[in-house]
Amino acid sequence: MTDPRPSVLFVCVHNAGRSQMAAGLLTSLSGGAVEVRSAGSAPADRVNPVAVEAMAELGIDITAERPKVLTPEAVQTSDVVVTMGCGDACPYFPGTRYEDWVLEDPAGQDLAMVRRVRDEIRGRVEELLAELGVPQAGPLSGV
């Protein structure tokens, strides 16, 4: 049996900041109504600790997440693929919806800058939920 939920894949280069924050936000805001994955074209060793801290401020724990390598299968089995600066490394499959979110890279940045990126991602995730026809599960804690 196939999963009836829409599936979204977030992709950035290192799968350590932007895509991890986006996945955490979509998972939380959709209340599990969306299948959420993230990956990177050149995954880092770990998730950016400042991104983890920024997400914790909203009550979203991404400490257990690990950067994952982008595979053609992950793209092919997703309804929506959101790229965040992975360029030509993202494979293309006809019939899959692609969005490119131009966002600053939070790697090596301070918490204030990562918060700005997180908040921009949050707004885009809320728009994506509306486009998918998925109601928000409820408010986030924190900011």
Phi, psi and chi 1 to 4 in degrees:
 res  aa     phi    psi   chi1   chi2   chi3   chi4
   1 MET       -  133.8 -176.9  174.2  140.9      -
   2 THR   -85.7  153.3   57.8      -      -      -
   3 ASP   -73.4  123.1 -167.9  -28.2      -      -
   4 PRO   -75.4  -11.8   28.5  -33.6      -      -
   5 ARG   -73.2  147.7  -60.3  175.7  -61.3  166.6
   6 PRO   -65.9  148.1   18.9  -25.0      -      -
   7 SER  -117.0  136.8   60.3      -      -      -
   8 VAL  -127.8  133.0  176.4      -      -      -
   9 LEU  -116.5  124.1  171.7   65.3      -      -
  10 PHE  -101.2  130.1  -67.0  103.0      -      -
  11 VAL  -129.8  128.6 -177.3      -      -      -
  12 CYS  -136.3 -177.3   65.0      -      -      -
  13 VAL   -66.0  -54.9  175.5      -      -      -
  14 HIS   -97.5   -9.3  -59.5  -62.4      -      -
  15 ASN    51.3   41.2 -170.4 -141.8      -      -
  16 ALA  -123.6  -15.8      -      -      -      -
  17 GLY  -134.7  -86.0      -      -      -      -
  18 ARG   -55.3  -51.3  -66.1  167.2  -71.3 -172.3
  19 SER   -68.3  -33.0   57.1      -      -      -
  20 GLN   -69.7  -40.5  -67.9  -76.0   -5.1      -
  21 MET   -65.7  -42.6  -70.8 -168.8  -69.3      -
  22 ALA   -61.6  -43.6      -      -      -      -
  23 ALA   -63.7  -42.8      -      -      -      -
  24 GLY   -63.6  -41.7      -      -      -      -
  25 LEU   -66.3  -45.0  -77.1  160.2      -      -
  26 LEU   -66.1  -40.1 -176.7   54.8      -      -
  27 THR   -59.8  -46.6  -62.0      -      -      -
  28 SER   -68.4  -49.0 -179.8      -      -      -
  29 LEU   -70.2  -26.3  -70.5  170.4      -      -
  30 SER   -88.0  -11.5   74.2      -      -      -
  31 GLY    60.2   29.5      -      -      -      -
  32 GLY    88.4    2.9      -      -      -      -
  33 ALA   -79.2   -5.7      -      -      -      -
  34 VAL  -127.0  136.8  176.3      -      -      -
  35 GLU   -79.7  121.8  179.3 -172.7    3.6      -
  36 VAL  -119.7  132.4 -178.5      -      -      -
  37 ARG  -137.4  160.9  -66.4 -179.5  -65.7 -129.4
  38 SER  -143.1  155.9   68.6      -      -      -
  39 ALA  -160.5  169.2      -      -      -      -
  40 GLY  -135.7  149.9      -      -      -      -
  41 SER   -74.9  -24.8   52.3      -      -      -
  42 ALA  -143.7   76.5      -      -      -      -
  43 PRO   -57.7  142.4  -16.9   26.8      -      -
  44 ALA   -77.7  177.3      -      -      -      -
  45 ASP   -76.9  -27.9  -65.9  -29.9      -      -
  46 ARG  -155.7  165.7   64.2 -174.2  179.9  126.4
  47 VAL   -72.9  141.6  174.5      -      -      -
  48 ASN   -57.0  119.2  178.6  -18.6      -      -
  49 PRO   -61.5  -27.7   11.3  -17.6      -      -
  50 VAL   -72.7  -34.9 -176.9      -      -      -
  51 ALA   -65.1  -40.4      -      -      -      -
  52 VAL   -59.6  -44.6  170.8      -      -      -
  53 GLU   -64.4  -43.4 -176.5  178.0   -6.1      -
  54 ALA   -63.5  -38.1      -      -      -      -
  55 MET   -71.6  -36.0  -66.0  -60.4  -72.5      -
  56 ALA   -60.8  -31.4      -      -      -      -
  57 GLU   -61.1  -25.1  -68.6  177.8  -14.4      -
  58 LEU   -96.2    2.8  -62.6 -179.1      -      -
  59 GLY    82.2   18.9      -      -      -      -
  60 ILE  -110.5  119.7  -60.9  172.6      -      -
  61 ASP   -98.1  112.0 -177.6    2.5      -      -
  62 ILE  -112.8   18.9   61.2  170.3      -      -
  63 THR   -63.5  -28.6   55.8      -      -      -
  64 ALA   -83.7   -7.9      -      -      -      -
  65 GLU   -73.1  149.0  -63.6  -59.9  -35.0      -
  66 ARG  -131.0  140.5  -61.4  -72.0  172.0 -100.7
  67 PRO   -58.8  138.1  -28.2   38.0      -      -
  68 LYS  -123.8  150.1  -64.1  164.7  -79.3  -55.2
  69 VAL   -79.4  140.2   68.9      -      -      -
  70 LEU   -72.7  129.6  175.1   64.4      -      -
  71 THR  -120.5  151.3   64.1      -      -      -
  72 PRO   -57.9  -34.6  -25.2   33.4      -      -
  73 GLU   -62.9  -40.6  -65.0   78.1   23.5      -
  74 ALA   -61.7  -39.4      -      -      -      -
  75 VAL   -69.3  -47.4  174.7      -      -      -
  76 GLN   -63.1  -30.5 -162.6  168.0   16.4      -
  77 THR   -94.6   11.4   58.6      -      -      -
  78 SER  -105.9  142.3  -62.7      -      -      -
  79 ASP   -77.0  -37.7  -63.2  -45.8      -      -
  80 VAL  -131.0  131.9 -179.7      -      -      -
  81 VAL  -116.7  118.9  176.3      -      -      -
  82 VAL  -106.4  115.1  177.7      -      -      -
  83 THR   -97.5  147.8   58.9      -      -      -
  84 MET  -136.2   68.8  -57.1  171.5 -177.5      -
  85 GLY    85.1   25.4      -      -      -      -
  86 CYS   -94.2   -3.5   71.3      -      -      -
  87 GLY    58.4 -137.5      -      -      -      -
  88 ASP   -76.6   -2.6  -65.1  -26.4      -      -
  89 ALA   -73.1  -14.6      -      -      -      -
  90 CYS   -84.8  121.4  -64.3      -      -      -
  91 PRO   -68.9  150.6   18.2  -23.7      -      -
  92 TYR  -111.1  133.5  175.3   81.3      -      -
  93 PHE  -128.9  127.1  -69.3   96.3      -      -
  94 PRO   -57.1  142.3  -21.4   31.1      -      -
  95 GLY    92.0  -11.3      -      -      -      -
  96 THR   -95.5  136.2  -60.3      -      -      -
  97 ARG   -83.6  128.6  174.8  179.2  157.5 -169.9
  98 TYR  -115.1  139.9  -69.8   84.1      -      -
  99 GLU  -131.6  140.9  -70.2 -169.8   18.5      -
 100 ASP  -114.5  113.7 -174.7   43.5      -      -
 101 TRP   -96.9  114.9  -67.4   -2.8      -      -
 102 VAL   -84.7  110.2  178.6      -      -      -
 103 LEU  -134.5  148.0  -60.3  159.5      -      -
 104 GLU   -63.5  146.6  -69.4 -178.6   78.3      -
 105 ASP   -82.8  121.0 -173.0  -10.5      -      -
 106 PRO   -78.8   -1.3   27.8  -32.9      -      -
 107 ALA   -58.9  126.2      -      -      -      -
 108 GLY    73.9    9.7      -      -      -      -
 109 GLN   -97.6  164.1  -58.9  -63.9  -37.5      -
 110 ASP   -80.7  169.9   65.8   12.5      -      -
 111 LEU   -60.4  -39.5 -177.7   57.9      -      -
 112 ALA   -59.8  -42.9      -      -      -      -
 113 MET   -69.3  -41.4 -175.4  -85.0 -169.0      -
 114 VAL   -64.7  -35.9  175.1      -      -      -
 115 ARG   -60.0  -42.3  -80.3 -176.4 -173.8  127.6
 116 ARG   -61.6  -43.9  -74.4 -167.5  -57.1  -85.3
 117 VAL   -64.1  -44.9  173.1      -      -      -
 118 ARG   -57.3  -45.3  176.0 -155.9   62.9 -157.7
 119 ASP   -67.7  -35.7  -67.0  -15.3      -      -
 120 GLU   -65.8  -42.6 -174.6  173.3  -14.5      -
 121 ILE   -61.7  -42.0  -68.6  169.6      -      -
 122 ARG   -57.1  -46.6  179.5 -179.3 -179.8  170.8
 123 GLY   -60.1  -41.8      -      -      -      -
 124 ARG   -69.2  -36.8  -68.5  178.6 -173.0 -141.6
 125 VAL   -65.0  -40.9  164.2      -      -      -
 126 GLU   -62.3  -40.5  -71.0  171.2  -14.8      -
 127 GLU   -64.2  -43.2  -72.6  175.1   22.5      -
 128 LEU   -61.3  -42.8 -179.6   59.1      -      -
 129 LEU   -58.1  -44.2  -83.6  171.7      -      -
 130 ALA   -63.0  -42.6      -      -      -      -
 131 GLU   -64.1  -34.1  -69.3  167.8    7.3      -
 132 LEU   -80.5   -9.2  -67.4  172.1      -      -
 133 GLY    74.3   26.5      -      -      -      -
 134 VAL  -105.0  120.1  175.8      -      -      -
 135 PRO   -69.0  147.2   22.0  -26.9      -      -
 136 GLN   -68.0  139.4  -74.5 -168.1   37.7      -
 137 ALA   -70.3  -27.2      -      -      -      -
 138 GLY   156.3  173.2      -      -      -      -
 139 PRO   -71.0  153.0   27.8  -32.4      -      -
 140 LEU   -88.8  154.3  -63.0  174.2      -      -
 141 SER   -77.8  174.6   62.8      -      -      -
 142 GLY    79.2 -138.9      -      -      -      -
 143 VAL   -64.9      - -177.3      -      -      -
